[in-house]
């Protein structure tokens, strides 16, 4: 049998040749042509996600890993033989060939990581492959896929751009970039990518469906209908086509035509849950509550685990005055989705209507744990607290409202009443006097109770709407992927910057990433002082626990006598800082500077401790100012010792940010990045500053870069930004 072909990069194609997936090679035998993959993705990655219609702005997302053909027994045997000779070749080959093989092998390892949803590990492998052979397009595509699953759509799109630049003949890359563009609301760009795909693969169902939805978003209805008509002819049983046809008609105010498409689908398939759901929600929007209840009940019979259906039916039941049944539906929705904001809020309202006040308060407590500044929830809870006799709690809530709305006269009157209940006559009189002096109508701001037949959007915070049900705001782009394993970006994030680089023992390793900086001065001393307790430079917060610090101190006590004064004081300073004993840490750092005033590490360590001591304690303004000035001077000295140190520039950025000197801090972080383009912490902190300045695009770009470098917190921030954008 004569075999032909190798796994090669696809660079160009003859005229008329279709797109070809990278990594696929072919060989000929007497039995014909077979295709094989050296190591394919896990089979779980090879499916298309089922498109999901939610509302007129929903877009079907397609999971786009590389397409692979199933290997035959012959292909498997050949692959095993090839791997054997490849391994033998590795043993006999030189360094240049080794670099080439390494790039391919780490790509394979990255793909294996993708198959188990370990996206961060996959990115690190693809980073290595790109560094070894930056002219290959495949690693960029695979890395884009990993970033996409982590919801880093900007970073994924950039990798797709590079992959296409290197090889414009891989259809999957265009599809993936289209999805990125959809999430970034670049629907015109997505249409362009899908058009390129369909020119080569006219029967790519997901691409055609998605393009129709993009046209719908762009209000290009004839083009949307053209794609949908093609789908009806090609795939007449694909129900979602009927639903989007209905959406197109409704967008053009053709209600009769829209519902005709829904009814047509139900005639063809009466068990189509999505059609019943669509019809039920449509009737709910028209305030046809009995019909909405009937349709949504049919949908729930077919999809009993759809928590959104329970929420919609509860709204209909509430409007029909069937409060008990509505509460039961909200209970079911919360059981299926415990964090459902709308279900908790609306259940709280219903519980208050039926007199279950204490449990209503618990629902609003939950709502405020998610959105602490939700004024309507605060208002409702204030009223409920007053009704159950928790006057102090009610006063606190009314005070919060008055701070937000200083002219809210009803808030003053309600607070005055509560103050009288607890004997605070002086406070009550002050509130009542304020209202009288302003000569406002006592009814201003006092909402009239509704009958529950109106629903407001979650984002609407007019106080007269306090007794109205809420519904989720319609998203421009709805993520239909559901829960993915290994999504580290679900971690909670704060708004704090990462700390300065400072000395510590045993840095924290987070998802394979650790923040360790290399300085020769650190490496040369304490490098062999104690096994497992090596001093390092790290920007990890609280890298050494206080209990561990005590253990370190006892372990090193007997060894310190043999060290220099500089080494002793630096080690003691690190241990004291881990205990949050900044007084002792500063004393030791001062001694270190006195022992060697030209020590880069000593200056950086003292600056870090000075900054941390100011941030963690209440100092007199003059003392705090003096400490920050000394820290600034130390870092200037450190910069004079090592002007090319990215760590010094980074620490300067942290110190400037602490002093609210945002412009200067941005410049410092930019300088750190210029000195070391791999310093993930600098990208992260610069992104946080951009975010505080509402420079979203720049923040996204820097978070993406930090995540690519392995700093998983960056993906958590990107996810938080996506969620905030959707509200």
Helices and strands as residue ranges (DSSP letters): E 24-29, E 32-37, G 43-45, H 73-92, H 95-115, H 119-132, H 138-149, H 153-166, H 171-183, H 187-200, H 205-217, H 221-234, H 239-251, H 255-268, H 273-285, H 289-302, H 307-319, H 323-336, H 341-353, H 357-370, H 375-387, H 391-404, H 409-421, H 425-438, E 455-457, G 463-465, E 469-471, G 488-490, E 502-505, E 516-517, H 520-524, E 535-538, H 546-557, G 560-562, H 565-578, H 582-595, H 600-616, H 621-641, H 646-658, H 662-675, H 680-692, H 696-708, H 713-726
